[in-house]
Amino acid sequence: MSIKLYHLNAQGLRVAVSAVGALAVVAAIFVAKWGFAHSAATRSDTIDVVSLAADLAPDDPQTHYALAVLSEKTFVTEDIERAVREFEKAVALSPNNYILWLDLGRARERNGDQPGAERALRRALELAPNYSRVQWALGNTLLRQGKNDEAFAEIRKAVAGDAAYTNSAATTAWQIFDGDVGRIRTAIGDSNRANASLATLLAGKKRFDEAFFIWEALPADEKRTTFKETGDLLHRQLVEAGKYRFASRIGEPNAATQSSGIVTNGGFEEPVTIQTSNIFSWQIADGAIPRIGPTDGQKHGGNYSLLMSFGQAVKSIRQVSQTIAVDPGSGYVFQLYYRSDLKTQAKLKWEILTAANGKIISTTDQLPPAPDWTAARAVFTVPEDIDGVTIRFVAEGCDPANCSLSGNIWFDDFSLKAGN
């Protein structure tokens, strides 16, 4: 085996080494420049710095993307046009990045180029066919071009993939179809989630009957779980509007079986909570005196009654009340049982008021001391425009200047029955 030797003279060696060194320096400068530009583009929020970065690294899609994003934020016409150009450079350098196409489509639309926006968004959809944000963007762009059928086809897919779009979809369809519920449901889909959103939208538009019946058709288990927040919102809307019959069946634990003319927990067999948010349960004002709560020491029926214990010479009374859904124009008999050893000059009674405005409809007779369980009643007719009443215990004439209550009073077996 022979070995060949190559001899380089000193001058040739120096040239070769110099060339390699020069290339290394150029490469290092290029890498450093690219690295600086990329880092500046991703970290800086100054448009001049990012513009310099795009000049230093013109083949980096990130520098153009960053410059486009910052240019959009100025809201200057020239900058919006520059944003479109920079997005176009970015997608040219990274044509398979759906985010770049998505943002290009949005930028083109803001710049008034709807056909160009649609083309970009359709390309984004090709790259990410199952992404809701892309479907949503394309759907809205098509809507603004009057392509409603195509638009809502994409919007329905967006809603199916991401529930966060549901309310916006319902609102958009409402505006497009001028509140036509049938067309809205066709447009956004007849899913349970879409119907839940539509119910709250209808309530917000004061179309309460439609809102309630759409809500009623939803599965009971989903109303208690998936749509609980929606139900709570709808419940508040109905209460604020004075629609107590509907509200009593929405957003509460026993709503599915709640009907008009029912006193909730009338025998105090279930827990009684101070200041509950459920107006269709007992409402007891906060405070320590008088002491109020269920007791098994005295009862008319069942295992418990409600005790109000005043002790000695109490000067005030904590309010106890409950709102009840009723049928407008109907007659009712309100009844309760009590026993009392209270000593007071105040006139103790229960009032029935309209829930919406607090107008007194009827009262029981005065409740004098009674060593045995005694019935108290009030007969009333609900006004035609009212579907909720409030029952409330009062001590008439009781104010700190002339009121003194001592002793105890027990209540049990509240009921409300149709009839006169």
C-alpha positions as CSV (number, residue, x, y, z in Angstrom):
1,M,0.0,0.0,0.0
2,S,1.4,3.3,-0.9
3,I,0.7,6.6,0.7
4,K,0.4,9.8,-1.2
5,L,1.6,13.0,0.4
6,Y,0.3,16.4,-0.7
7,H,2.5,19.3,0.1
8,L,1.1,22.8,0.5
9,N,3.3,25.7,0.5
10,A,3.0,28.2,3.4
11,Q,1.2,30.8,1.3
12,G,-1.5,28.4,0.1
13,L,-2.0,27.2,3.6
14,R,-2.5,30.7,4.8
15,V,-5.1,31.4,2.1
16,A,-7.1,28.3,2.9
17,V,-7.1,29.0,6.6
18,S,-8.1,32.6,5.9
19,A,-11.0,31.5,3.7
20,V,-12.3,29.1,6.2
21,G,-12.1,31.7,8.9
22,A,-13.9,34.3,6.8
23,L,-16.7,31.9,6.1
24,A,-17.0,31.1,9.8
25,V,-17.1,34.8,10.6
26,V,-19.8,35.4,8.0
27,A,-21.8,32.4,9.3
28,A,-21.5,33.6,12.8
29,I,-22.6,37.1,11.9
30,F,-25.5,35.7,10.0
31,V,-26.6,33.5,12.8
32,A,-26.1,36.3,15.4
33,K,-28.1,38.7,13.2
34,W,-30.9,36.2,12.6
35,G,-31.0,35.3,16.3
36,F,-31.1,38.9,17.4
37,A,-33.8,39.7,14.9
38,H,-36.0,36.7,15.9
39,S,-35.6,37.5,19.6
40,A,-36.3,41.2,19.1
41,A,-39.4,40.4,17.0
42,T,-40.9,38.0,19.6
43,R,-40.1,40.1,22.7
44,S,-40.4,43.8,21.7
45,D,-43.6,45.7,21.6
46,T,-42.0,48.7,19.8
47,I,-42.9,48.9,16.2
48,D,-39.5,50.5,15.2
49,V,-37.5,47.7,16.8
50,V,-39.6,45.0,15.2
51,S,-39.4,46.8,11.8
52,L,-35.6,46.7,12.1
53,A,-35.8,43.0,13.0
54,A,-37.8,42.3,9.8
55,D,-35.1,44.1,7.8
56,L,-32.3,42.1,9.5
57,A,-34.0,38.7,9.0
58,P,-36.3,39.1,6.0
59,D,-36.6,35.3,5.6
60,D,-37.9,34.7,9.1
61,P,-41.8,34.6,9.0
62,Q,-41.8,35.5,12.7
63,T,-40.4,38.9,12.2
64,H,-43.0,39.8,9.6
65,Y,-45.8,38.3,11.7
66,A,-44.7,40.4,14.7
67,L,-44.5,43.5,12.6
68,A,-47.9,42.9,11.2
69,V,-49.5,42.4,14.7
70,L,-48.0,45.6,16.0
71,S,-48.9,47.6,12.9
72,E,-52.6,46.6,13.3
73,K,-52.7,48.0,16.8
74,T,-52.0,51.6,15.7
75,F,-55.3,51.9,13.8
76,V,-53.6,54.1,11.3
77,T,-54.7,53.4,7.7
78,E,-51.2,53.1,6.4
79,D,-50.2,50.7,9.2
80,I,-53.2,48.5,8.5
81,E,-52.1,48.3,4.9
82,R,-48.6,47.5,6.1
83,A,-50.0,44.8,8.4
84,V,-51.6,43.1,5.4
85,R,-48.4,43.1,3.5
86,E,-46.4,41.7,6.4
87,F,-48.9,39.0,7.0
88,E,-48.7,38.1,3.3
89,K,-44.9,37.9,3.6
90,A,-45.2,35.7,6.6
91,V,-47.6,33.2,4.9
92,A,-45.3,33.2,1.9
93,L,-42.4,32.1,4.1
94,S,-44.5,29.6,6.1
95,P,-47.4,28.6,3.9
96,N,-48.6,25.7,6.1
97,N,-49.1,27.7,9.2
98,Y,-52.9,28.1,9.7
99,I,-52.5,30.8,12.3
100,L,-50.7,33.1,9.8
101,W,-53.5,32.5,7.2
102,L,-56.2,33.1,9.9
103,D,-54.6,36.4,10.9
104,L,-54.1,37.4,7.3
105,G,-57.8,36.8,6.6
106,R,-58.8,39.0,9.5
107,A,-56.4,41.7,8.5
108,R,-57.7,41.7,4.9
109,E,-61.3,42.1,6.2
110,R,-60.4,45.0,8.4
111,N,-58.8,46.6,5.4
112,G,-62.0,46.1,3.4
113,D,-60.9,43.2,1.2
114,Q,-63.6,40.7,1.9
115,P,-62.9,38.4,-1.1
116,G,-59.2,38.3,-0.1
117,A,-60.2,37.6,3.5
118,E,-62.4,34.7,2.5
119,R,-59.6,33.2,0.4
120,A,-57.1,33.4,3.3
121,L,-59.6,32.0,5.8
122,R,-60.6,29.1,3.5
123,R,-56.8,28.3,3.2
124,A,-56.6,28.4,7.0
125,L,-59.6,26.0,7.1
126,E,-57.9,23.6,4.7
127,L,-54.9,23.5,7.1
128,A,-57.0,23.3,10.3
129,P,-60.4,21.9,9.3
130,N,-61.6,21.1,12.8
131,Y,-60.5,24.2,14.6
132,S,-63.5,26.2,15.9
133,R,-61.7,29.6,15.8
134,V,-61.1,29.2,12.1
135,Q,-64.7,28.1,11.4
136,W,-66.0,31.0,13.4
137,A,-63.8,33.5,11.6
138,L,-64.8,32.2,8.2
139,G,-68.5,32.0,9.1
140,N,-68.5,35.7,10.2
141,T,-66.7,36.8,7.1
142,L,-69.2,35.0,4.9
143,L,-72.1,36.6,6.9
144,R,-70.7,40.0,6.1
145,Q,-70.8,39.1,2.4
146,G,-74.5,38.0,2.7
147,K,-73.7,34.3,2.3
148,N,-75.9,33.3,5.2
149,D,-76.3,29.6,4.5
150,E,-72.6,28.9,4.1
151,A,-71.9,31.2,7.0
152,F,-74.1,29.4,9.5
153,A,-72.8,26.0,8.3
154,E,-69.4,27.1,9.6
155,I,-70.8,28.8,12.7
156,R,-72.7,25.6,13.7
157,K,-69.5,23.7,13.4
158,A,-67.7,26.3,15.5
159,V,-70.3,26.1,18.2
160,A,-70.3,22.3,18.2
161,G,-66.5,22.3,18.8
162,D,-66.4,25.1,21.3
163,A,-69.3,26.0,23.6
164,A,-67.8,29.5,24.2
165,Y,-69.2,30.6,20.8
166,T,-72.8,29.6,21.6
167,N,-74.1,32.9,23.0
168,S,-72.4,34.9,20.3
169,A,-73.9,32.7,17.6
170,A,-77.4,33.1,19.1
171,T,-77.0,36.9,19.3
172,T,-75.7,37.0,15.7
173,A,-78.5,34.9,14.4
174,W,-81.0,37.1,16.3
175,Q,-79.7,40.2,14.6
176,I,-79.7,38.5,11.2
177,F,-83.2,37.0,11.4
178,D,-84.8,39.8,13.5
179,G,-85.8,37.6,16.4
180,D,-87.5,34.9,14.3
181,V,-87.0,31.9,16.7
182,G,-87.6,29.3,14.0
183,R,-85.0,30.6,11.6
184,I,-82.6,31.2,14.5
185,R,-82.8,27.6,15.6
186,T,-82.3,26.4,12.0
187,A,-79.3,28.7,11.7
188,I,-77.4,27.9,14.9
189,G,-78.7,24.3,15.3
190,D,-81.3,22.8,17.6
191,S,-78.8,21.5,20.1
192,N,-79.4,21.6,23.9
193,R,-76.6,24.1,24.3
194,A,-77.9,26.4,21.6
195,N,-81.5,26.3,23.0
196,A,-80.2,27.1,26.5
197,S,-78.5,30.3,25.1
198,L,-81.6,31.1,23.1
199,A,-83.8,30.9,26.2
200,T,-81.7,33.5,28.1
201,L,-81.6,35.7,25.0
202,L,-85.4,35.6,24.7
203,A,-85.8,36.4,28.4
204,G,-83.5,39.4,27.9
205,K,-85.8,40.5,25.1
206,K,-88.8,40.1,27.4
207,R,-90.2,37.2,25.5
208,F,-90.7,35.2,28.6
209,D,-93.2,32.6,27.5
210,E,-91.0,31.5,24.7
211,A,-87.9,31.5,26.9
212,F,-89.6,29.3,29.5
213,F,-90.9,26.7,27.1
214,I,-87.6,26.4,25.4
215,W,-85.9,25.9,28.8
216,E,-88.6,23.4,29.9
217,A,-87.8,21.2,26.9
218,L,-84.2,20.7,27.9
219,P,-83.2,17.5,29.7
220,A,-83.6,17.8,33.5
221,D,-80.2,16.4,34.3
222,E,-78.4,18.8,32.0
223,K,-80.4,21.7,33.5
224,R,-79.0,20.7,36.9
225,T,-75.4,20.3,35.7
226,T,-74.2,21.5,32.3
227,F,-76.6,24.5,32.1
228,K,-76.8,25.3,35.8
229,E,-75.2,28.8,35.4
230,T,-77.6,29.4,32.4
231,G,-80.5,28.4,34.6
232,D,-79.4,30.7,37.4
233,L,-79.2,33.6,34.9
234,L,-82.6,32.8,33.5
235,H,-84.0,32.5,37.0
236,R,-82.7,36.0,37.9
237,Q,-84.1,37.5,34.7
238,L,-87.5,36.1,35.4
239,V,-87.6,37.2,39.0
240,E,-86.5,40.7,38.0
241,A,-89.3,40.8,35.5
242,G,-91.9,39.6,38.1
243,K,-92.5,36.3,36.3
244,Y,-92.6,34.2,39.4
245,R,-94.5,31.2,38.0
246,F,-91.8,30.7,35.5
247,A,-89.0,31.6,37.8
248,S,-90.2,29.1,40.5
249,R,-89.5,26.2,38.0
250,I,-86.1,27.3,37.0
251,G,-82.7,27.4,38.7
252,E,-83.7,25.8,42.0
253,P,-83.1,22.3,43.4
254,N,-86.8,21.4,43.4
255,A,-87.7,23.4,40.3
256,A,-88.7,20.5,38.2
257,T,-91.7,19.7,40.6
258,Q,-92.5,23.2,41.7
259,S,-95.9,24.5,40.8
260,S,-98.1,27.4,41.6
261,G,-99.6,27.9,45.1
262,I,-97.0,25.8,47.1
263,V,-95.4,27.0,50.4
264,T,-91.9,25.6,50.3
265,N,-91.0,23.7,53.5
266,G,-94.2,24.7,55.1
267,G,-93.8,22.2,57.9
268,F,-90.1,23.0,58.5
269,E,-89.0,19.4,58.0
270,E,-86.1,20.6,55.8
271,P,-83.2,22.8,56.9
272,V,-84.0,26.5,57.2
273,T,-81.1,28.8,56.0
274,I,-80.6,32.4,57.0
275,Q,-80.7,34.8,54.0
276,T,-80.8,32.1,51.3
277,S,-80.7,33.4,47.7
278,N,-83.8,31.3,46.8
279,I,-86.7,33.6,47.2
280,F,-89.1,30.6,47.0
281,S,-87.7,29.3,50.3
282,W,-88.0,30.9,53.8
283,Q,-86.1,34.2,54.1
284,I,-85.0,35.0,57.6
285,A,-83.2,38.3,58.2
286,D,-79.7,38.2,59.7
287,G,-79.3,38.9,63.4
288,A,-79.1,37.2,66.8
289,I,-82.4,38.4,68.5
290,P,-84.9,37.1,68.4
291,R,-83.6,33.6,68.0
292,I,-85.2,31.9,65.1
293,G,-84.9,28.3,63.9
294,P,-86.5,24.9,63.7
295,T,-87.2,23.1,67.0
296,D,-88.5,19.6,67.9
297,G,-89.7,20.9,71.3
298,Q,-93.1,21.9,70.0
299,K,-94.8,20.8,66.7
300,H,-98.2,20.7,65.2
301,G,-97.4,18.1,62.6
302,G,-94.3,16.3,61.5
303,N,-91.1,16.5,63.6
304,Y,-90.4,20.3,63.7
305,S,-91.9,23.7,64.0
306,L,-90.3,27.2,63.7
307,L,-89.5,28.9,67.0
308,M,-89.1,32.7,67.4
309,S,-87.7,33.2,71.0
310,F,-87.6,36.8,72.2
311,G,-86.4,36.4,75.7
312,Q,-87.1,39.5,77.8
313,A,-88.1,42.9,76.4
314,V,-86.9,42.7,72.9
315,K,-87.4,45.9,71.0
316,S,-87.4,44.7,67.4
317,I,-88.3,41.7,65.2
318,R,-86.4,39.9,62.5
319,Q,-88.3,39.5,59.3
320,V,-89.5,36.0,58.2
321,S,-91.0,35.7,54.7
322,Q,-91.4,33.6,51.6
323,T,-92.3,34.3,48.0
324,I,-94.8,32.0,46.4
325,A,-95.8,31.6,42.7
326,V,-99.5,31.9,42.2
327,D,-102.0,31.9,39.3
328,P,-103.2,35.4,38.3
329,G,-106.9,36.1,39.1
330,S,-107.2,33.0,41.3
331,G,-108.5,32.8,44.8
332,Y,-106.5,31.2,47.7
333,V,-106.8,30.3,51.3
334,F,-103.6,30.9,53.3
335,Q,-103.4,29.0,56.5
336,L,-100.9,28.3,59.3
337,Y,-100.8,27.0,62.9
338,Y,-99.2,28.8,65.8
339,R,-99.0,28.8,69.5
340,S,-97.6,31.6,71.6
341,D,-96.8,32.9,75.1
342,L,-95.6,36.3,73.8
343,K,-96.3,39.4,75.8
344,T,-96.5,42.5,73.7
345,Q,-98.7,45.4,72.8
346,A,-97.8,45.0,69.1
347,K,-100.3,43.4,66.7
348,L,-98.8,40.2,65.4
349,K,-100.1,39.0,62.1
350,W,-99.1,37.5,58.7
351,E,-99.4,39.7,55.6
352,I,-99.9,38.6,52.0
353,L,-98.3,41.1,49.6
354,T,-97.7,41.3,45.8
355,A,-94.2,40.1,45.3
356,A,-93.4,42.6,42.6
357,N,-94.3,45.8,44.4
358,G,-95.1,44.9,48.0
359,K,-98.8,46.0,47.9
360,I,-100.8,44.3,50.7
361,I,-103.5,42.0,49.4
362,S,-104.7,40.5,52.7
363,T,-103.7,39.7,56.3
364,T,-104.6,37.2,58.9
365,D,-106.4,38.3,62.0
366,Q,-104.2,39.4,64.9
367,L,-102.4,36.5,66.6
368,P,-103.1,36.7,70.4
369,P,-101.3,34.5,72.9
370,A,-102.5,30.8,72.5
371,P,-101.4,28.0,74.8
372,D,-102.5,25.4,72.2
373,W,-102.0,25.1,68.5
374,T,-104.4,27.5,66.8
375,A,-105.2,28.1,63.1
376,A,-104.8,31.5,61.5
377,R,-106.2,32.1,58.0
378,A,-106.4,34.7,55.3
379,V,-108.5,34.6,52.2
380,F,-107.5,36.6,49.1
381,T,-107.8,36.8,45.3
382,V,-104.7,37.4,43.2
383,P,-104.9,40.5,40.9
384,E,-105.0,39.6,37.2
385,D,-101.6,41.0,36.5
386,I,-99.8,39.3,39.4
387,D,-98.3,35.8,39.5
388,G,-96.3,36.0,42.8
389,V,-97.1,36.8,46.4
390,T,-95.0,37.2,49.5
391,I,-96.1,36.0,52.9
392,R,-94.5,38.0,55.8
393,F,-94.7,38.0,59.6
394,V,-95.1,41.4,61.1
395,A,-95.5,43.0,64.5
396,E,-97.7,46.0,63.7
397,G,-96.9,49.1,65.8
398,C,-93.5,47.6,66.9
399,D,-90.8,50.2,66.9
400,P,-88.0,50.8,69.4
401,A,-89.9,53.7,71.0
402,N,-93.0,51.7,72.0
403,C,-92.3,48.0,71.3
404,S,-91.5,45.3,73.8
405,L,-91.7,41.6,73.0
406,S,-91.1,38.9,75.6
407,G,-91.6,35.1,75.3
408,N,-91.9,32.7,72.4
409,I,-94.0,32.0,69.4
410,W,-94.1,28.8,67.3
411,F,-95.3,28.4,63.7
412,D,-96.0,25.2,61.7
413,D,-97.9,23.7,58.8
414,F,-98.1,26.6,56.4
415,S,-100.3,26.0,53.3
416,L,-101.9,27.8,50.4
417,K,-104.9,26.2,48.8
418,A,-107.0,27.3,45.8
419,G,-110.4,28.5,46.6
420,N,-112.2,31.3,48.6
